[in-house]
Amino acid sequence: MSLKTIYQNFVRPDIADMAPYTPIVPFDVLSKRLGIASENIIKLDANENPYGPSRRVYQALANETYYHIYPDPDSTSLRHALSQYTDIDANHIVVGHGADELIDLIIRLFIAPGDAVINCPPTFGMYRFDTELNGGSTINIERKADFSLDLDSIVALTHNASNPKIIFITSPNNPDGGTLDDACLRRLLELPLIVVLDEAYIEFAGRSRADWVLAYENLIVLRTFSKWAGLAGLRVGYGIFPQWILSHLLKIKQPYNVNLAGATAALASLSDVDYLRENVQKIVEERGRLYQALQEFDFLEPYPSEANFILSRVIERNAAELKAALAERGILIRYFDTPHLRDHVRISVGTPSQTSALLKTLSTL
Ligand SMILES: Cc1ncc(COP(=O)(O)O)c(C=O)c1O
């Protein structure tokens, strides 16, 4: 046996057998591949904010003078600003390198190899990814045809031998944009489960349930600056935790998980909330226009959404070809062909001119 083979056998067998993650093509590479300048690409495939960050973010990043010093491991100033923004005491808040990092940390905290997590597809893919990476097993309880939760099956599952520990619920859900109602959340919170409510898109939908964390010892609410504040590239998310969970989570968090640029940008965003809320409002209005316009195409069946994207079923057309034809013309959308979601496309809400360009192109296809 060669030395290299011996070394290769050191890789964890579950990771050696894992299919590689399909990488997202970087924007500049995509621009070269399509032969279209980056500024002419209309990127509606990743639910990013077309208005970008507040101007104060650029100023704050330019004025920051301590890039050579490690950042505050406790993100103290940011947590206090977040406390004002959310109206929750800073002692319940942890900041992460995106909400993605917090999903991974929560799973690491509770899931030992063999433990189970309830996932409700179609939904955000990272819950399953992180569960399996951490040796846990995912129990899928598929959403119903209208994308609401199958509550009866979830309840039944908690009574059988699989003993799931965590359930991840996204509201508004990615990819359909539907929300979870209060009664449903209450029912979930009565179960012997840690309930992680992912509110990545809540600013587009209305009221957050972050304050419910003060009343329930088994609820965690995740939020992010990626969507409403236009900071997806800087990776800042946060979670609202019951204190008993937070005390354990802090033991396993990397000390410098949030870099200084991200923390600085998030703080600057929180000093300009009114401006960012105007952008959110523009996106919400544009969502209404896009939804109405998509309904006019006889090959699309859009679903109502409370997030910054709209999912549509593609009828009597090939959804993959539709996506490819738009991409050739510089318009990127997300296409799904999974067992839970056949022939669907998800379109992020852009600026009015981006919507107009999309609609014009769709009408020629
Ligand atoms: C439901 C949901 N949660 C979390 C995230 C990731 O958030 P972050 O950019 O803060 O890691 C996304 C990103 O698309 C998402 O759709």
Ligand as a Chemical Component Dictionary entry (heavy atoms), coordinates in Angstrom:
data_LIG
# 
_chem_comp.id                   LIG 
_chem_comp.type                 NON-POLYMER 
_chem_comp.pdbx_formal_charge   0 
_chem_comp.three_letter_code    LIG 
# 
loop_
_chem_comp_atom.comp_id 
_chem_comp_atom.atom_id 
_chem_comp_atom.alt_atom_id 
_chem_comp_atom.type_symbol 
_chem_comp_atom.charge 
_chem_comp_atom.model_Cartn_x 
_chem_comp_atom.model_Cartn_y 
_chem_comp_atom.model_Cartn_z 
_chem_comp_atom.pdbx_ordinal 
LIG C1 C1 C 0 -33.347 30.193 5.509 1  
LIG C2 C2 C 0 -31.944 30.673 5.490 2  
LIG N1 N1 N 0 -31.254 30.672 6.631 3  
LIG C3 C3 C 0 -29.974 31.100 6.664 4  
LIG C4 C4 C 0 -29.355 31.543 5.521 5  
LIG C5 C5 C 0 -27.917 31.935 5.585 6  
LIG O1 O1 O 0 -27.766 33.130 6.254 7  
LIG P1 P1 P 0 -26.318 33.755 6.394 8  
LIG O2 O2 O 0 -26.000 34.447 5.109 9  
LIG O3 O3 O 0 -26.458 34.706 7.541 10 
LIG O4 O4 O 0 -25.370 32.640 6.681 11 
LIG C6 C6 C 0 -30.042 31.571 4.308 12 
LIG C7 C7 C 0 -29.361 32.040 3.093 13 
LIG O5 O5 O 0 -29.825 31.958 1.984 14 
LIG C8 C8 C 0 -31.367 31.110 4.293 15 
LIG O6 O6 O 0 -32.084 31.071 3.165 16 
# 
loop_
_chem_comp_bond.comp_id 
_chem_comp_bond.atom_id_1 
_chem_comp_bond.atom_id_2 
_chem_comp_bond.value_order 
_chem_comp_bond.pdbx_ordinal 
LIG C1 C2 SING 1  
LIG C2 N1 SING 2  
LIG C2 C8 DOUB 3  
LIG N1 C3 DOUB 4  
LIG C3 C4 SING 5  
LIG C4 C5 SING 6  
LIG C4 C6 DOUB 7  
LIG C5 O1 SING 8  
LIG O1 P1 SING 9  
LIG P1 O2 DOUB 10 
LIG P1 O3 SING 11 
LIG P1 O4 SING 12 
LIG C6 C7 SING 13 
LIG C6 C8 SING 14 
LIG C7 O5 DOUB 15 
LIG C8 O6 SING 16 
# 
